[in-house]
């Protein structure tokens, strides 16, 4: 397929000014919602084929997010798109100043395989709400969901407005050569660098939603039952294939044993068996083998069983882990949870700070000073205190990384802003202007300027 033709069509359609109409945007957001809801069964079937994700998890962690995003913009689009009046300084009196949010143009969204609907369609919703045209390139790794999104969107939307491009690395490479007005990518830091480099050649602005080793810290004042329950749920959701999942735990040495017993108890209670509703397969054989090699048999506290034929890895906790172990050298992105210990809370924070800035960080404590230190001393994209993962479900919080874990953010109004340019306009009257700034310059004029500016 010639992606350049579709790109040119989208540029021309954007230049027709049709997408700037709020009624136009709302009409197609409502249509997208209708198409998703009408084809729910197809979406469920496709994602189950890719890695065994249940209807329950698909709705709660994928489809509901997209529907919620659409509803948010349908409710708030008028206020988000409204020009905002700001103060005008003394030098520009008599005049008024406004900021006009305007769409950037033709956007490219490159989705991720681990939450293929949410991480593809939520950015698309934001792009359309902001008034852009959009080409979506889902991840080919989750092949069936890619084809499902291609079918339901390309059969229901004009391709000059919204189009799903199928294909793999070769096709993505070709698409990235086009001069988009915005690129939004979700994936690994390694691929993010490739996307960033391609965007730089055209000076295209980017949002990069990447990843990293997200820590969870458990102090001696934490409620162990709550901490263990929430960490087990957040870590083993989607079989650990979640960019904001706790990647490892740092627990106070004094309470390590009792806390680990709580972790074990909840893993058993949640019953993560192969083909169960609450668990998924590893996405492919390559990732299965990568994860299997990270499990050190000498350090298994819970789990460790694997089944290559079903791409199943049992929820696994490793203990007696050091910072030098292989499992601590890369983002795990799977159902393996290393446990490290600390004896000094502030030293633990400094240890985390010595590594790349994570996408998320979590703290379990009942100590207000520890909360303040955690927020002040660790740089991370977003996180929770006494919970995990749930911060990304709040539309009023920006979601994004920092440093190696990403550039920019989205969700709610932040998604609208990610795909918008804030155009500044000063509107001045044509009378009442003093001639202080105009030649000829004099000391008197300079003294007046120094006094008032």
VEXROFI-712311 format. One record per residue (C-alpha): x, y, z. Coordinates in nm, 3 decimals, padded with zeros to 5 digits. Layout:
BEGIN
east_north_up
X_Y_Z;
...
// end
This chain:
BEGIN
east_north_up
00.000_00.000_00.000;
00.119_00.350_-00.082;
00.103_00.525_00.254;
00.221_00.849_00.097;
-00.106_00.878_-00.100;
-00.311_00.844_00.219;
-00.086_01.094_00.393;
-00.133_01.347_00.112;
-00.510_01.294_00.124;
-00.508_01.359_00.499;
-00.302_01.676_00.458;
-00.542_01.805_00.195;
-00.844_01.714_00.408;
-00.697_01.892_00.708;
-00.635_02.201_00.495;
-01.004_02.200_00.400;
-01.067_02.324_00.758;
-01.343_02.066_00.817;
-01.174_01.906_01.119;
-01.170_02.240_01.301;
-01.546_02.228_01.345;
-01.639_02.109_01.694;
-01.957_01.953_01.557;
-01.749_01.757_01.306;
-01.516_01.632_01.578;
-01.803_01.530_01.805;
-01.982_01.352_01.522;
-01.684_01.128_01.453;
-01.604_01.071_01.821;
-01.958_00.948_01.866;
-01.918_00.732_01.556;
-01.598_00.580_01.692;
-01.772_00.499_02.020;
-02.059_00.338_01.829;
-01.822_00.134_01.611;
-01.626_00.006_01.913;
-01.938_-00.093_02.104;
-02.093_-00.256_01.799;
-01.780_-00.465_01.741;
-01.696_-00.558_02.101;
-01.720_-00.930_02.031;
-01.478_-00.901_01.740;
-01.233_-00.708_01.960;
-01.264_-00.967_02.239;
-01.203_-01.254_01.998;
-00.897_-01.089_01.840;
-00.717_-01.012_02.165;
-00.789_-01.359_02.300;
-00.623_-01.506_01.992;
-00.317_-01.287_02.045;
-00.248_-01.367_02.410;
-00.549_-01.511_02.584;
-00.688_-01.195_02.741;
-01.033_-01.238_02.894;
-01.340_-01.028_02.821;
-01.328_-00.896_03.177;
-00.970_-00.771_03.151;
-01.018_-00.650_02.794;
-01.315_-00.437_02.891;
-01.178_-00.303_03.219;
-00.824_-00.229_03.100;
-00.881_-00.153_02.733;
-01.225_-00.075_02.594;
-01.356_00.110_02.899;
-01.055_00.345_02.885;
-01.126_00.436_02.524;
-01.499_00.485_02.582;
-01.426_00.696_02.889;
-01.185_00.911_02.686;
-01.448_00.966_02.417;
-01.711_01.060_02.676;
-01.467_01.302_02.841;
-01.407_01.488_02.516;
-01.773_01.490_02.418;
-01.845_01.660_02.750;
-01.546_01.894_02.765;
-01.451_01.968_02.404;
-01.617_02.309_02.391;
-01.429_02.439_02.695;
-01.098_02.281_02.587;
-01.116_02.439_02.239;
-01.235_02.779_02.359;
-00.981_03.064_02.322;
-00.849_03.161_02.663;
-00.810_03.527_02.753;
-00.493_03.612_02.945;
-00.355_03.930_03.096;
-00.196_04.191_02.873;
00.115_04.362_03.002;
00.168_04.739_03.024;
00.378_04.758_02.709;
00.090_04.624_02.500;
-00.189_04.844_02.625;
-00.440_04.915_02.484;
-00.493_04.559_02.370;
-00.618_04.212_02.458;
-00.438_03.877_02.458;
-00.576_03.532_02.391;
-00.447_03.178_02.344;
-00.612_02.983_02.065;
-00.574_02.602_02.080;
-00.538_02.483_01.722;
-00.483_02.133_01.580;
-00.133_02.052_01.465;
-00.238_01.884_01.141;
-00.176_01.525_01.035;
-00.087_01.300_01.329;
00.074_00.957_01.341;
-00.003_00.728_01.636;
00.214_00.418_01.679;
00.052_00.183_01.928;
00.188_-00.088_02.157;
00.105_-00.459_02.173;
00.058_-00.505_02.548;
-00.266_-00.304_02.567;
-00.331_-00.290_02.194;
-00.672_-00.119_02.205;
-00.613_00.128_02.487;
-00.262_00.234_02.383;
-00.361_00.272_02.018;
-00.709_00.419_02.035;
-00.681_00.651_02.336;
-00.417_00.868_02.163;
-00.627_00.856_01.844;
-00.927_00.987_02.039;
-00.718_01.275_02.171;
-00.585_01.351_01.822;
-00.934_01.364_01.671;
-01.073_01.566_01.961;
-00.799_01.823_01.906;
-00.902_01.852_01.539;
-00.632_01.653_01.359;
-00.641_01.388_01.092;
-00.471_01.066_01.198;
-00.294_00.756_01.074;
-00.282_00.478_01.332;
-00.010_00.214_01.309;
-00.090_-00.057_01.567;
00.175_-00.302_01.678;
00.209_-00.598_01.442;
00.316_-00.816_01.736;
-00.050_-00.838_01.841;
-00.147_-00.925_01.485;
-00.512_-01.013_01.537;
-00.594_-00.693_01.724;
-00.415_-00.494_01.454;
-00.637_-00.653_01.190;
-00.950_-00.602_01.402;
-00.882_-00.229_01.444;
-00.803_-00.201_01.075;
-01.133_-00.363_00.985;
-01.366_-00.166_01.211;
-01.204_00.171_01.143;
-01.117_00.150_00.774;
-01.465_00.023_00.692;
-01.637_00.305_00.883;
-01.418_00.615_00.847;
-01.298_00.809_00.543;
-00.932_00.732_00.500;
-00.848_01.098_00.444;
-00.956_01.154_00.805;
-00.866_00.839_00.999;
-00.684_00.533_00.870;
-00.529_00.221_01.024;
-00.208_00.111_00.856;
-00.121_-00.258_00.886;
00.227_-00.401_00.863;
00.552_-00.453_01.048;
00.889_-00.288_01.080;
00.926_-00.226_00.706;
00.592_-00.048_00.680;
00.653_00.154_00.997;
00.991_00.263_00.862;
00.828_00.388_00.542;
00.555_00.574_00.731;
00.811_00.746_00.952;
00.970_00.903_00.645;
00.658_01.116_00.595;
00.649_01.470_00.733;
00.379_01.442_00.999;
00.279_01.733_01.218;
00.280_01.514_01.530;
00.403_01.166_01.617;
00.279_00.980_01.924;
00.462_00.657_02.009;
00.413_00.402_02.285;
00.674_00.132_02.330;
01.026_00.058_02.448;
01.300_00.321_02.496;
01.506_00.141_02.229;
01.241_00.181_01.960;
01.151_00.524_02.097;
01.501_00.640_02.005;
01.445_00.525_01.646;
01.112_00.710_01.627;
01.264_01.022_01.782;
01.551_01.018_01.533;
01.310_00.984_01.239;
01.094_01.268_01.373;
01.397_01.492_01.420;
01.474_01.480_01.047;
01.145_01.662_00.984;
01.143_01.864_01.309;
00.821_01.681_01.398;
00.708_01.718_01.761;
00.674_01.388_01.945;
00.516_01.233_02.250;
00.705_00.923_02.360;
00.541_00.692_02.613;
00.818_00.450_02.705;
00.895_00.243_03.015;
01.165_00.150_03.261;
01.213_-00.026_03.591;
00.934_00.107_03.810;
01.004_00.050_04.181;
00.763_-00.022_04.464;
00.893_00.065_04.810;
00.743_-00.094_05.120;
00.843_00.058_05.455;
00.798_-00.079_05.805;
00.493_00.143_05.865;
00.301_00.010_05.564;
-00.017_-00.195_05.585;
00.132_-00.523_05.456;
-00.197_-00.683_05.364;
-00.308_-00.387_05.154;
00.038_-00.343_05.002;
00.070_-00.709_04.908;
-00.282_-00.731_04.766;
-00.242_-00.423_04.548;
00.110_-00.505_04.431;
00.016_-00.862_04.336;
-00.285_-00.738_04.140;
-00.091_-00.460_03.963;
00.216_-00.671_03.891;
00.046_-00.980_03.752;
-00.231_-00.799_03.564;
-00.180_-00.885_03.196;
00.088_-01.132_03.312;
00.313_-00.843_03.408;
00.311_-00.704_03.052;
00.221_-00.355_03.172;
00.447_-00.052_03.135;
00.348_00.087_03.478;
00.358_-00.245_03.664;
00.590_-00.259_03.967;
00.915_-00.390_03.820;
01.078_-00.468_04.153;
01.016_-00.422_04.526;
01.238_-00.258_04.783;
01.119_-00.366_05.128;
01.251_-00.275_05.472;
01.473_-00.560_05.593;
01.291_-00.568_05.929;
00.958_-00.664_05.772;
01.073_-00.859_05.467;
00.961_-01.204_05.580;
00.610_-01.112_05.690;
00.556_-00.901_05.377;
00.674_-01.179_05.146;
00.440_-01.421_05.317;
00.156_-01.180_05.236;
00.263_-01.167_04.872;
00.264_-01.545_04.854;
-00.080_-01.561_05.014;
-00.239_-01.329_04.759;
-00.076_-01.502_04.463;
-00.231_-01.825_04.582;
-00.566_-01.657_04.650;
-00.585_-01.496_04.305;
-00.515_-01.836_04.146;
-00.319_-01.744_03.834;
-00.360_-02.069_03.644;
-00.310_-02.115_03.267;
-00.620_-02.005_03.072;
-00.780_-01.850_03.380;
-00.985_-01.533_03.339;
-00.738_-01.333_03.547;
-00.421_-01.424_03.361;
-00.284_-01.399_03.008;
-00.021_-01.565_02.798;
00.314_-01.411_02.717;
00.270_-01.235_02.383;
00.512_-01.448_02.179;
00.784_-01.712_02.201;
01.068_-01.461_02.184;
00.945_-01.276_02.492;
00.870_-01.605_02.667;
01.232_-01.719_02.624;
01.367_-01.380_02.732;
01.164_-01.393_03.053;
01.240_-01.757_03.126;
01.612_-01.679_03.125;
01.561_-01.410_03.390;
01.437_-01.664_03.644;
01.727_-01.776_03.863;
01.622_-02.115_04.010;
01.838_-02.050_04.317;
01.637_-01.737_04.404;
01.278_-01.851_04.356;
01.055_-01.780_04.655;
00.723_-01.843_04.480;
00.642_-01.979_04.133;
00.898_-02.036_03.863;
00.707_-02.290_03.654;
00.693_-02.235_03.279;
00.516_-02.398_02.985;
00.652_-02.303_02.644;
00.366_-02.469_02.454;
00.114_-02.234_02.619;
00.353_-01.939_02.663;
00.273_-01.959_03.036;
00.497_-01.831_03.313;
00.374_-01.877_03.666;
00.374_-01.561_03.883;
00.726_-01.569_04.021;
00.883_-01.389_04.315;
01.261_-01.386_04.344;
01.435_-01.307_04.672;
01.795_-01.255_04.782;
01.829_-01.044_04.466;
02.108_-00.790_04.422;
02.134_-00.485_04.196;
02.389_-00.675_03.987;
02.158_-00.963_03.894;
02.043_-01.000_03.533;
01.681_-00.943_03.634;
01.776_-00.592_03.754;
01.954_-00.494_03.431;
01.647_-00.446_03.212;
01.276_-00.378_03.235;
01.119_-00.716_03.308;
00.780_-00.669_03.139;
00.653_-01.003_03.258;
00.532_-01.195_03.567;
00.863_-01.194_03.755;
00.898_-00.983_04.070;
01.242_-00.941_04.232;
01.260_-00.845_04.599;
01.545_-00.633_04.733;
01.579_-00.502_05.087;
01.698_-00.183_05.255;
01.785_-00.078_05.606;
01.787_00.299_05.548;
01.493_00.458_05.364;
01.683_00.760_05.230;
01.965_00.540_05.105;
01.706_00.331_04.921;
01.573_00.645_04.754;
01.923_00.744_04.647;
01.980_00.396_04.502;
01.670_00.436_04.286;
01.774_00.788_04.185;
02.107_00.654_04.054;
01.925_00.464_03.779;
01.725_00.587_03.480;
01.408_00.776_03.570;
01.121_00.526_03.574;
00.779_00.568_03.416;
00.615_00.502_03.753;
00.710_00.468_04.119;
00.511_00.346_04.419;
00.543_00.388_04.793;
00.360_00.201_05.068;
00.389_00.377_05.401;
00.193_00.546_05.678;
00.473_00.795_05.745;
00.420_01.150_05.617;
00.792_01.232_05.615;
00.861_00.927_05.399;
00.590_01.038_05.159;
00.746_01.383_05.129;
01.095_01.242_05.075;
00.969_00.999_04.811;
00.805_01.278_04.610;
01.097_01.519_04.652;
01.393_01.287_04.590;
01.283_01.055_04.308;
01.202_01.173_03.957;
00.941_00.956_03.784;
00.661_00.999_03.534;
00.373_00.937_03.771;
00.284_00.705_04.054;
00.090_00.627_04.369;
00.126_00.626_04.742;
-00.031_00.314_04.893;
-00.144_00.183_04.556;
-00.007_00.085_04.215;
-00.111_00.146_03.853;
-00.434_00.329_03.937;
-00.299_00.680_03.878;
-00.335_00.631_03.503;
-00.712_00.582_03.542;
-00.761_00.943_03.660;
-00.842_01.169_03.363;
-00.739_01.472_03.566;
-00.379_01.353_03.604;
-00.130_01.368_03.316;
00.014_01.033_03.215;
00.366_01.023_03.074;
00.731_00.962_03.143;
01.041_01.166_03.212;
01.394_01.123_03.083;
01.448_00.768_02.959;
01.084_00.679_03.031;
00.934_00.928_02.791;
00.861_01.276_02.662;
00.528_01.453_02.703;
00.201_01.323_02.845;
-00.167_01.271_02.772;
-00.508_01.169_02.919;
-00.792_01.415_02.954;
-00.701_01.775_02.878;
-00.334_01.676_02.856;
-00.415_01.456_02.556;
-00.592_01.748_02.390;
-00.289_01.968_02.453;
-00.049_01.700_02.325;
-00.209_01.725_01.981;
-00.263_02.102_01.985;
-00.060_02.416_01.931;
-00.125_02.700_02.172;
-00.139_02.996_01.935;
-00.076_03.332_02.102;
-00.255_03.638_01.962;
-00.226_04.002_02.072;
-00.509_04.223_01.944;
-00.431_04.594_01.980;
-00.633_04.909_01.930;
-00.515_05.156_01.668;
-00.532_05.464_01.890;
-00.393_05.581_02.224;
-00.036_05.456_02.172;
00.253_05.666_02.310;
00.555_05.704_02.082;
00.810_05.595_02.344;
00.935_05.290_02.148;
00.974_05.475_01.819;
01.283_05.667_01.699;
01.437_05.907_01.755;
01.558_05.762_02.085;
01.615_06.000_02.377;
01.730_05.976_02.735;
01.385_06.087_02.845;
01.224_05.796_02.659;
01.476_05.552_02.808;
01.407_05.677_03.161;
01.033_05.629_03.108;
01.091_05.275_02.978;
01.312_05.190_03.278;
01.043_05.315_03.514;
00.747_05.127_03.368;
00.888_04.818_03.200;
// end
